[in-house]
Each structure stands twice: as C-alpha cells, then as structure tokens.
Amino acid sequence: MATFAGRSIISMRDFTREEMLYVLEMTRMMDEEPGKYSNLLGSKIMATLFFEPSTRTRLSFESAMTRLGGRVIGFADPSASSTKKGESLADSIKIVESYADLIVMRHPVGGSARLASEIAHIPVLNGGDGANQHPSQTFLDLYTILKDKGRLEGLTVGFMGDLRYGRTVHSLAHALTQFGCKLYFVSPKGLEMPSDLLEELTDMGAAYQEHADYEEVKGNLDILYVTRIQRERFGTELDYDKIREGYNISKQFLEGCNPDLKILHPLPRVDELSEEVDETSHALYFTQAANGIPTRMALIGLVMGVVS
C-alpha cells in the first residue's frame, strides 16, 4: 500500500479498496479517542481556499485541524481574495503553498483540484470540484455506513435525486462498487447519472439499475442516499415543482421500506427531506455530518505523516 504522507486527496479513483479500509480504520481511532491526537500538529498551518459556498465541509475541516492542534488560514468568499482581481488559480496555489503546510480547496470547476495538486508542493485535499468528486465526503459516508451496518460488503444502496450534478453521488458510487454493493439510481429525466460514469462503473463490474420511481426499489434498500434536486437546473418554477413532488421523502413516503433502512444526505436539505423523518429510526444524516470531524482528522493526519 502506498504511503499517505505528502499525498493529495483528489478523487476516489485514486484509492484501492485496501487504502479505503485503512483510512476508515484510522477514522475509527480518531472517533473513539480524539484526545489522543490533540497535539499532533501544533506547528502546522492549513489553508482553506473555498471558491464556492460551504458550511459543513469547511467548518469540519477547520474543526479537524484545530482538534489536531494545528492552525487555519484562508477564505470562504472568493470575492475577498485576489481571484476577484483576476488572479489565476495556478498563481493562487503557488502563493498559498508558501504560507501553509496543506491546502483544502473547493472550486466550481471540475478538475481544478487535480490541477492544484499538480502545481503545489504540499498536499491538496479536494473539498469538492464542480460536479466531479468530493472524496472526504465519501470517506465520511463510508464510515457512517460501516459504523451503522457493521460492513460495507454486499449492501444494497439507493441514490435518489439529482444524480447528474451530484459529486457526492459520483464519488460514493465509485467507492461502493469496490465493495460489491448493488446500486439503484433513482432520478427524474434529465438528472440521471452521467453516461460516462455509468460506463466506468460497468467496466468495474458494478451491479446497478436505473429507475425513475422510488416505489420500485424501496423495499430492497439497506441505505438510501438522498440529494437535493436543484431548482436552478429547471427552466421554470412549474417544471421544478412537477419534478420535485415525486422526490420528497416523508414518513408516508417511507411506508413499506426496509425497516432497517438508513437515510443519508450530504446536506444542506431544502424540501426533499421532511423534518418529520428526523425523529424516525431511518434518519442517519446528522450523525453522518458529525462523522466529518474524525474522518477529516484522519485524512489530515495521514497526509501530514503524523499518524500511520
């Protein structure tokens, strides 16, 4: 297995099954004994470059770094950076790497994180690049599933909502394929999984089906991963309202589902997931969000070479 020290975390395509399990084991250790690692990074600085809005990803990365004893610099609003003056991403990375020991970046353009990692001489952690990848979210999703179900192998997982633009879905589907999971993709017309990604999953030997109706699959699922259908993808409010009606999760919507079903959502939610579901045994999304802390502690510790 390749060493993690000095390594950038850009895409789930870069990880073997063995490496994913290694990260998850380190996450478990951080989760169970967080105080044990509180002084590992006392002299280290993490730069957070968020060219796109974020709450959970940014704050959990900053919390993770702080809990490891390190410090954080950066910005959450690109209008407050030199990008507004026309500075290129390449120049921004070259400058920031002289100020910090690692970079966490979110950017609206797919492939930007890979570009940043090729320019920087310090580790770059991808906090989401366009509709492409979101690897740290995938690791916390995997950890949440593993902790709740006791395994990753052979589960039946449904993905529902905007699957075309949902980078969290793209990353997680790729990862779960390596564990032999059966995948159901449920989405409205026009928001299906990208064809090139489906071809990639096919080449990996994935077992998957596409559906337009959740009712067709709900009795089979161990996990339902819900994503927001984005209003901005539709020409009119009427078109949006017609689509979203069939993709809203409520208590009634869950009738007939597997009693052990767990629901995940990367958040934020709008109206695709009713608050009445929060009090059911199916809701796992707030635990999922909390798991971002130990997961990102593990990733930071590994790439900084202070844990192994």
N, C-alpha and C positions, 0 to 999 in steps of 0.2 A: 504494500500500500504506500502511495506517495506521501511524503511529509506535507503537513499543513502549514508549517512555519513559512511566512513570507508569501503565502499563496493568496491569490484573489478569489473571491466567491462571486461568480458571474452568472452561471447557468447550471441547472440540474443536469444538463447534458455532460457536464464535466466530472460527474461523480459516479463511481461504481456503487453497486449495492453494498459492498463491504464498507466503503467510505461513508455512505449514508448512515449505516448502523453505528459506525464509530462516532460520528457527530451526535447521534441520538443518545448513545451511552454517555458521552461527555455532558450532554444536556441534562440527563437524569442526575448525574453527580452534582451539577450546578443547582439543580432544582431542590435536591434533598439536603445539601449542605452549603448554601450560598455564602455563609460567613467564612467558610474555609478559604475562599478565594478573594477576600475583600481587599487585599493589599498587593495584588499581583502586578498592577500597572500604575504604581504611584508616580512614575516619572514620564508616563506616556500620554500622548495627546491624540484624540480622534477628531477629524474634521468631517462635519456633516454638511454635504452640499445637496440641498433639496431644491431642484429647479421645478418641482411640481408639488402641489399641496400634499401634506401628510400629517397625521396625528399619531396613530399607533406605531407605525414603523419608526418615525423619527424619535419619538419620546422613549420607545422601548430600547432603541439603540443607545440613546443618551443615558437612560437609566442603567442599562447593562454595563456601559463603560464606567459610569460612576460607581456602581457596585463592585467593580473590579479594582477600584482605587484610582482610575485614570481621570483625565480631564477632557472637556469637549469644547471645540470652537466650531463656527460655521454659520450657516444661514438657512432659514426656512422660507424665504421670499426672494426669488431671483431678482426682483426689482430693486432689492437692496444690495445687489452685487454688481460687479463690473460687467456682467453679461448685458445689463441694460445699456452700457456704453458701447457694446459691440464686441466685447472680448470673446474670443473663440473658446470652446470647451477645452481644446488642447492646451491653450495658454493658461486657462484657469487651473488645470490639473498640474501643470509644471510649476506654477507659483505655489499652490496649496501644499504640494508634497514637501516643500521646504519648511512648512510650518507645522507639520503633523507627522505622526507615525503610521497612521492608516486613514483611509478615506471611506466614508459611507456616502453613496450618491444615489439620488433618484432623479430621473430625467424623462421627459416626454417622448424622446426618440429611441426606438428600438435599436440596439447595437451600440448605444452610447457608453454603456458600462464596459463593454468589451474594449472599445476604443480607449477609454480612460485607463483600463488595466494595462494596455499595451504601451501607454505613454508613461505611466507612473512607475517609480522605483520602490514604492511602498504598496502594501496590499490595498486593493479596492474591493469593497463589499457592495454589491448591487442591491439597492433598496427599491428596485423596480424600474425597468426601462421600457417605456411605451407599452405596447400590448405583447411584449416579448417574454420576459422572465422576471420572477420575484423569488429567488432561491431561499432567502432567510424566512420568508413566509411559508414556503414549502416545508422547510425543516420544522418549523413550529407546528404546522398542520400534521406532519408525520408523527411528531412527538405526542401531540394531543390524541391522535388516533391510537397510537401504540399504548399510551398510558391508560386509555379508557378500555380498549378492546383486548389488550394483552398480546396483540400480534398485529402484523401488517400483512402477512401472507394470506392470500386467498380470500380477501374480503370483497364484498360487492358494494361498489361505491357509485352513487349517482351525482352528476353535476347538473345544476339547473340554473337557467337564466341566460345572461349574456356570455356565451362561450366563445364568441368570435374575438372579442376585445379583452377578455378576462385573463390577464397574465398569470394570476394565481392559479387558475384552472389549467393553463398550459403547463406550468411547472409541475403541479401536483400530479396530473395525469401521466406525465413522463416518468415521474418517480415511482408511482404506484404500479406502473407496468412492470418494473423490475422486481416487484414482489408478487407477481402473478394475480393481481386483482382483476375482477371483472368490472368493467366500466360502462355506465349508462350515461349518455349525453342527452339532456332534455332542454330544448331551446326553441324559441319561435323562429319562423322562417326569416332568413337573413342574418341571424345571430348564431348560426351553427359553428361548431369547431372548424377552424381553418383546414382546408383540404390538405395542405402540405404537412400539417401536424398530424392529421389522421394517417397519412401515408407513412410518416415516420413511426407512428405507433404500430401500424401494421407490420412494418419491417422489423420491429422489435418483438413481434409475436403477441401483441396485445389482443385481449378478448374484449370487444366493445360493441355497443349498439347505439344507434341514434334514434331518438323519439321526439315527438312534438308534444306529447301528453304525459304528464307525471303519473296519472292514474294507471298507465300501462305498466309501470315498474315499481310503484311504491311498496308493494308487499314483499319485494325481494331485497331491499337495501339494508345494509349494515350502517352505512354513512350516507347522508345527503349533504352535499356541498352547494350552498345557495350563493348566487352572486346577483348583484343589482342589475336590472335592465335599465340602461342609461337613457334617460329622456332625450339627450342630445343626439341620439342616433336616429331619431324619427323626424319626418318632415312636419307633421302636425301633432297637436296635443291629442286629437281624436285617434290618430294612428297609435300613439303611445298608450292611451287608455285602453284601446281594444286589445292590445298585446298583453299588457301587464295584468289584466284581470285573471288570466289563466296561470299566472306565475307568482301568485301571492300565497305565502304559507300562513295558515291559520290553524287553530285547533280542529276545526271542521275539515280542513284540507288534509289533515293527518289521519283522519279516521280510516282504519283498515291498513295502516302501515305496520311494519315490523315493530312489535312492542319494544324491542331493544335498539331501534333506530336512534342514531345520534345526528344532530344537525350542526353543521359547521358553516360559518360565514366569515369572510375576511374583514367585514365591516369597512366603512360605515354602511348601515342599512337606511333605507328610506321607508318604503311601504311594502316591500316584497317579503318582509318577515314581521308578522304581527307581534306586538309586545305580549300578547296573551300566551304565546308559545314559550316565553321566558321562564314561566313557572312550571313547565312540563319536564318530565324526565328526559325528553329528547334534546333539550337545549344544551349545547356544549360550547357555544361561540364566545361567551365571556371568559370561560376557562381557557379557550383557545387563545384569546387575546393576551391573557395573563402569561401564558406559556412563551410569549415572545421574549420575556426577560431572560430566563435561563437559556433559551435557545441562542439568543444573540450574545449572551455572556460566553457560551461555549464557542461560537464561531470566532468572536474576537480573541478569546484566549488561545485558540488553536492557531490562527493566522499570525498572532504575535509571538508564538512559540513559547508561551509561559505555562501551558498545560499540554499534556500528551498522554 
